[in-house]
């Protein structure tokens, strides 16, 4: 039966009947996003600051603070003995704290500007969130429209908010008796840049500049300057308006409308735009076409006929996660963990998390959304090559915590991780499975082969054990292990085996001979570390399930996320059971539950897979807007959404060497009715 995709999306649209500061709604296009309160703009932004900030963010909007004059030394690496030779990592701030932290914070993604309503309240006081009545807000995901209805000053207000799918343009339609009465206005506020969660410093008006550079009866342009960084904001209205500077970087807009309606568009751009600002109608039409195409051409999973009471919640998470990852994680650079909503880690991407944001696009029949960011790896290839060469390795060593320029940020943890290294090989293989042929091979050839060169050179020969080993120094995906103690982490060993094997397959597809050194490593790579019948975090961690049972249970990635070339299945079955029995679940992360589910699915335990996906634990909470909560200071976490989508795609469409039955990762007890289409079989 064909899935009615409109009904699938419509019944899962986020709907708010009251203001919820943890559930702001967002419109965006993968490169740019605008997050709103219940008015459809950012009117009550201060009320949301302690929850999810209301930001306007882009993939081009980065700010760099002036280099501190008191410390302009080049940062010095910390040296680690690596099988008889010193290898430097930028992992220590000792004696160089200023430059260490400056490099971590810069460049940082920043808030481009706040747009909100102002109302003529009695006595002239600013409106407060509690002044709103009869709130009714819906995100229509089928058309990419936030529809906001509320009552203030005893009058109804209706607002429709959209984002252009190909331009960084916000379009707003406003309808209310307050318009003709002149009792509703718009306000623009522009902050200084900051790496803080809201990307804004509102207390430094003297450090940046806002200038009106053009003005007509129905349009205005501002030029913005923050140190060496510049951008432009352009706005236009369907009716004449006046603009007044209320304070530095604060502009009030009074629309001179003779009806209850006006339309308003705003463009944010890194340089002056050469084309005319599109009308609200043009933005609405483009958004509707884009989103209907998105929903009709990718994959779909429908659970509505299931009798299991958990099915409705799982379907809700699936559909809303597709929307959120499309607007937040599908751009031209790898996303930060909070996407384009607000800042985490100064707005920088964590490349080990790129998999959890974007690998799912290929599985959902939208491989082009994954490919959007893969060109960035080619762009930073010289930096990755320099990283490897500086440490005495071949090939390319991918950074971990990066801004758009690909420069690795110093960190006592991040620089010592390695599990991001095989990711680009995995992405290339996902692309090839979706689009096999010479064009795909050539597009990713250099990335695959240069990545494998580093992986081969990083593996060390242990003459005493007659085997190849990983580390020390290394910090595994489960980050609570010391780099000098860690040897042969389970997930990383399996990923080295998978990555090098895939690279050899690519060599053969390209008409090249197999690399003898890679085959030698594959044949003598250390076995996965086992003790008492379960896999360990790494070879030197016998107390994995007692002293190290927090953070990611990354051993499970070796069979689930990966196909388990080195895995003994029954040992992994015991490992999953041990994790579910003894792990400190409140101290896990949002993508860990999809990991557990994928492992359970491969093991033929579909009921366990469902239980893991919907585990009742603090970091597996999903807000009404679809966002996955983590903790204070990290109120949303898109790797949870992307991981969920990867897991359910695998559970529905199956995986290589898995059962041929439909939806093999879902229970077959008759309580689950799973319809799916357009999904890619997993590895």
SULLIN-V410037 format. One line per field, one symbol per residue. ss: DSSP state (H for helix, E for strand, L for the rest). phi: phi as a letter, one per 30 degrees, with the letter a starting at -180 (. if undefined). A space follows every 50 residues. Layout:
# SULLIN-V410037
ss: ???
phi: ???
This chain:
# SULLIN-V410037
ss: LLLLHHHHHHLLLLEELLLLLLLLEEEELLLEEEEELLLLLLLLHHHHLL LLLLLEEELLLEELLLLLLLLLLLLLLEEEEELLEEEEELLLLLLLHHHH HHHHHLLEELLLLEEEEEELLHHHLLLLHHHLEEEEEEEELLLLEEEEEE EELLEEEEEEEEELLLLLEEEEEEEEHHHHHLLEEEEEELLEELLLLLLE ELLLHHHEEEEEEEEELLEEEEEEEELLEEEEEEEEELLLEEEEEEELLE EEEEELLLLLEEEEEEEEELLLLLLLLLLHHHHHHHHHHHHHHHHHHLLE EELLLLLLLLHHHHHHHHHHHHHHHHHHLLLLLLLLLLLLLLLLHHHLEE HHHHHHHHHHHHHLLLHHHHHHHHHHHHHLHHHHHHHHHHLLLLLLLLLL EELLLLLELLLLLHHHELLLLLHHHHHHHHHHHHLLLHHHHHHHHHHHHH HHHHHHHHLEEELLLLEEELLLLLELLLLLLLLLLLLLLHHHHHHHHHHH HHHHHHHHHLLLLLLHHHHHHHHHELLLLEELLEELLLLLLLLLLLLLLL LLLHHHHHLLLLLLLLLLHHHHHHHHHHHHHHLLHHHLLLLHHHHHHHHH HHLLLHHHHHHHHLLLLHHHLELLLLLELLELLELLLHHHHHHHHHHHHH HHHLELLLLLLLLLLLLLLLLLLLEEELLLLEL
phi: .ddddddedddcedbccadbdcbdcbcabjcabbcccddibcdceddced ccdcbcbbdcdbbbdededdacdddcddccdbhjbdbcbdcbceibedde dddddbdbdbddlcbbcbbddeiidddcedddbhdbbbcdddcibcccba cbhibdbbbbbbbddbbdbcbbcbbaeddddicbbcbcbbcddaddecib cdcbddcbbbbdcaabdbaabcccbbhccbabbbbbbdbdacbbddaeib bcccdcccbdbbbbbbccadbedccddddedddddddddddddeddcdda bbbdddcddddddddedddddddddddcbcddbedddchcdacbhiiddc dddeeddbededdcibdddddecddddddceeddddeddecicdibcddc cbcddiddddadcedcdbddddeeddeddeddddbdkddddddceddddd ddededdddcdcdddhacbciddacdeddcbdddcdbhdeddeddddddd ddddddedddicdddddddddedbdedddbbhibdcdadcbdcecccbcb idddededbldcdiecdcdddddddddddddbddddccbeddddeedddd dddibdddddddecedaeccdcdedjdcdbaeibdbadeddddedddddd dddibeicedddhdccdcdidccccbaiccddd
